[in-house]
């Protein structure tokens, strides 16, 4: 998607309700409900319109949109949490969804055929092999297409000249001769023929075009009430976008092995439905070398644990503690479950080791033996450290001289050999945490589940626990490590699944997630103390710079939050142009790099450390 498309969607997002149901309607979706199966992913969610409708029909549905303002409006208008991400680089694992819907406005606006093909390929990657991919595109009726060709809005090079519609709207019926001159300049028609076509259009305008005209009038009026002039609003409209017909879409689908497919052209919307997709491999990705394509390496390894739509509901909670969670834990890894209190980490671990029965879903773990170290200390204060180990070993039938060597190794591993015969009631919190860890290892598990193992410990014990975890993993034990601290996830984990409200938000290698989806902050000192903070309207224009997620200001400082994949040199150059035009004097202070915590904030709107479920953590 080009920069001008982003700017158009940013400017028009608050008024998209006038347009959102104009093309892909619930009526279109009803025709395909029999092909839709949960979980569903919607790319380009039209401020949550499709997500909301499918959820009302009982489907487990998630939405992704590349534009920040669209995501914010979905939250504001429908109380829906959409994920902001590029459609051609999705933050989800392979085979994650049984249905993927690409909404109008995604493929349509991509001038680069390679990028359009890569978007469909990426949707194919996250689609289950037996699932359905539904690609929808704007489509003009035959009559409207003919009219637009006659007046030069639809050109022979298959471009839809969007700006020309708004040029005609500006002049309107008040200046028919001016409109005729525009049409004459866009086509090979003389002025008289152009005038005839314009007058004929005014007298016989199809209802479809009248609705569009009225929608534009309503948007302009709403914007003016917000203090935005018509010229400023229309200035963000892109010059042109591609207009793809049946043949062009068929070629794109075949280029990414999406064949066979069913293609249906309906009223104002073309829908392509594909099933039984061909596997899209990394070798195939070479065809799309101009596009960043995520490497699939971590998911190619043998899996130690796999969960499919794992769900747990408790009667006293309004929402599921774990909601359709699908995870794949590779063998040999330290796999992190990262999220705030109440995210569902503890419930997930309890289901993995069999302490809690799932409400629905499936867990597969092969021939692994599990060890579980709970967040609550499972030690007996009235026993010594040695006797604690012996007691838990006896539960597994381990005792006598055959276990003595293992016992000594566990005491040494936890740094408690010197205090083995002391009562645990006299241990510090850090020592109890280390003993807690040792107890989860008495039966030599192949998979160790750790729930907040460093909660409340001193730095020395924390470092020892980290060293033990790394050593255990190096010896071949698979670790699933639940934590709320991004520093631990970055320092320990090969793979991280970020959870919130019982759902998987994003998954991948920590450094890759930050690089691809994180933000960095740039601070400037303002030389305008006498004038106070910048006006909200000024901040609004600065926020239109490509890559900017948020802008804030006080009397002395201006701060930008910028997406990580936006080159800093290009951003600073564009910012300089804006500042000069607005007469803003600002001196660069510094850059704050992206972190896992800031990434979580970007995705959910709050910090990893926000404890909004105090007393009801699950």
VENLIN-V709558 format. One record per backbone hydrogen bond with DSSP energy under -1.0 kcal/mol. CO is the residue of the C=O (numbers start at 1). NH is the residue of the N-H. E is the energy in kcal/mol with one decimal. If there is no record, write none. Layout:
co={CO	CO}
nh={NH	NH}
e={E	E}
This chain:
co={2	3	4	5	6	7	8	9	12	13	15	16	16	19	23	25	26	29	32	33	39	39	40	41	42	43	46	48	49	50	51	52	53	54	55	60	62	63	64	67	68	69	70	71	72	73	74	74	83	86	93	97	98	99	100	101	102	103	107	112	113	114	115	116	117	118	119	120	121	122	125	126	128	132	133	134	135	137	141	142	143	144	145	146	147	148	148	153	155	158	159	160	160	162	163	164	165	166	167	168	172	175	176	177	178	179	180	181	182	183	190	191	192	193	194	195	196	197	198	199	200	206	207	208	209	210	211	212	213	214	215	216	217	218	219	220	221	223	224	229	230	231	234	239	241	245	246	247	248	249	250	251	253	254	257	262	264	268	269	270	271	272	273	274	281	283	284	285	288	296	297	302	305	306	308	310	311	311	312	312	314	322	325	327	329	329	330	333	334	334	335	336	337	338	340	343	344	345	346	347	348	349	350	350	360	362	364	365	369	369	371	373	380	381	383	384	385	386	387	388	389	390	391	393	393	394	400	403	404	405	406	407	408	409	410	411	412	416	417	419	420	422	423	424	428	429	430	431	432	433	434	435	438	441	446	447	448	449	450	452	454	458	459	460	461	462	463	464	465	466	467	468	469	470	471	472	473	478	479	480	481	482	483	485	486	487	488	489	495	496	497	498	498	500	502	503	506	508	509	510	511	512	513	514	518	520	521	522	523	523	524	525	528	535	536	537	538	539	541	542	545	547	550	552	556	557	558	559	560	561	561	562	563	567	568	569	570	571	572	573	574	575	576	577	578	579	585	587	590	592	595	596	597	598	599	600	601	607	610	613	618}
nh={6	7	8	9	10	11	12	13	15	16	18	19	20	22	25	29	30	32	35	36	98	99	62	101	64	103	49	52	53	54	55	56	57	59	58	40	42	83	44	71	72	73	74	75	76	77	78	80	65	89	96	128	132	41	134	43	136	106	110	116	117	118	119	120	121	122	123	124	125	126	95	97	131	100	274	102	272	270	145	146	147	148	149	150	151	153	154	161	158	243	155	162	241	166	167	168	169	170	171	172	175	179	180	181	182	183	184	185	186	187	194	195	196	197	198	199	200	201	202	203	204	210	211	212	213	214	215	216	217	218	219	220	221	222	223	224	225	228	227	233	234	235	237	163	160	249	250	251	252	253	254	255	258	257	259	273	271	139	266	137	264	135	262	133	285	286	287	288	291	299	300	331	329	364	362	325	359	360	321	322	317	312	310	307	304	305	333	479	494	495	481	497	483	499	343	502	348	349	350	351	352	353	355	356	311	308	306	368	446	447	449	451	383	425	424	388	389	390	391	392	393	394	395	396	398	397	403	407	408	409	410	411	412	413	414	416	415	419	420	422	386	385	426	427	432	433	434	435	436	437	438	439	441	444	478	371	480	373	482	455	457	462	463	464	465	466	467	468	469	470	471	472	473	474	475	477	476	448	335	450	337	452	339	489	490	491	492	493	336	508	338	505	506	503	323	500	498	496	513	514	515	516	517	518	564	562	592	560	589	590	558	587	531	539	540	541	542	543	544	545	548	563	561	559	526	554	524	552	522	549	550	520	566	571	572	573	574	575	576	577	578	579	580	581	582	584	527	525	523	521	599	600	601	602	603	604	605	610	612	616	347}
e={-1.7	-2.3	-2.0	-2.5	-2.5	-2.2	-2.3	-1.4	-2.1	-1.6	-1.7	-1.9	-2.6	-2.3	-1.0	-1.7	-2.2	-1.9	-1.6	-1.2	-1.7	-1.5	-2.5	-2.9	-2.7	-2.8	-1.4	-3.0	-1.9	-2.6	-2.4	-2.1	-1.2	-2.4	-1.5	-3.0	-2.6	-2.7	-3.4	-1.7	-2.4	-2.4	-1.8	-1.7	-2.4	-3.2	-1.8	-1.6	-2.1	-1.6	-1.1	-3.6	-1.9	-2.3	-2.9	-3.1	-2.5	-1.2	-1.5	-2.1	-2.5	-2.3	-2.0	-1.8	-2.3	-2.4	-2.2	-2.2	-1.8	-1.6	-2.2	-2.7	-2.4	-2.1	-2.8	-2.9	-3.1	-2.5	-2.8	-1.8	-2.1	-2.7	-1.8	-2.0	-1.7	-2.0	-1.7	-3.4	-1.4	-2.4	-2.2	-1.9	-2.1	-1.1	-1.8	-2.2	-2.1	-2.2	-1.4	-3.8	-1.1	-2.1	-2.4	-2.2	-1.8	-2.5	-2.5	-2.0	-1.5	-1.5	-2.4	-2.5	-2.2	-2.3	-2.0	-2.4	-2.7	-2.1	-2.1	-1.6	-2.2	-2.1	-2.3	-1.6	-2.5	-2.6	-2.5	-2.3	-2.1	-2.4	-2.3	-2.6	-2.3	-2.3	-2.6	-2.3	-1.8	-2.7	-1.5	-2.1	-2.7	-1.5	-1.2	-2.1	-3.5	-1.9	-2.3	-2.1	-2.0	-2.4	-2.1	-1.9	-2.7	-1.7	-1.4	-3.3	-3.0	-1.4	-2.9	-2.2	-3.0	-3.1	-3.0	-2.0	-1.0	-1.3	-2.1	-2.0	-2.0	-1.1	-2.2	-2.5	-2.8	-3.1	-1.9	-2.9	-2.5	-1.7	-1.6	-1.6	-1.3	-2.3	-2.6	-2.4	-3.4	-1.4	-1.2	-2.1	-2.1	-1.4	-2.9	-3.1	-2.5	-3.0	-1.8	-1.8	-2.0	-2.4	-2.4	-1.9	-2.2	-1.8	-1.7	-1.6	-2.5	-2.8	-2.5	-1.6	-1.7	-2.5	-3.5	-2.3	-1.5	-2.1	-2.7	-2.1	-1.8	-2.4	-2.6	-2.3	-2.1	-2.0	-1.0	-1.2	-2.7	-1.2	-1.6	-2.6	-2.4	-1.9	-2.2	-2.1	-2.1	-2.7	-2.0	-2.6	-1.2	-1.0	-1.0	-1.5	-2.9	-1.2	-1.8	-1.8	-2.3	-2.2	-1.9	-2.2	-2.8	-1.9	-2.0	-2.3	-1.5	-2.0	-2.6	-2.4	-2.5	-3.0	-3.2	-1.6	-1.8	-2.4	-2.4	-2.0	-2.7	-2.3	-2.4	-2.5	-2.7	-2.5	-2.6	-2.9	-2.2	-2.4	-1.4	-2.3	-1.5	-3.1	-3.4	-3.1	-2.4	-2.3	-1.6	-1.6	-2.5	-2.0	-2.0	-1.6	-3.2	-2.1	-2.3	-3.3	-1.1	-2.1	-3.1	-2.1	-2.7	-2.9	-2.5	-2.3	-2.3	-2.5	-2.7	-1.7	-3.3	-3.0	-3.1	-2.5	-2.8	-1.2	-2.5	-2.7	-2.2	-2.2	-2.2	-1.6	-2.2	-1.9	-1.3	-1.4	-2.1	-3.0	-2.8	-2.9	-2.4	-2.2	-2.5	-2.3	-2.4	-3.6	-1.4	-2.8	-1.9	-2.5	-2.9	-1.8	-2.3	-2.8	-2.0	-1.3	-1.9	-2.9	-2.2	-2.0	-1.9	-2.9	-2.5	-3.2	-2.5	-2.7	-2.0	-2.3	-2.1	-2.1	-2.0	-2.5	-2.3	-1.4	-1.1	-3.1	-1.7}
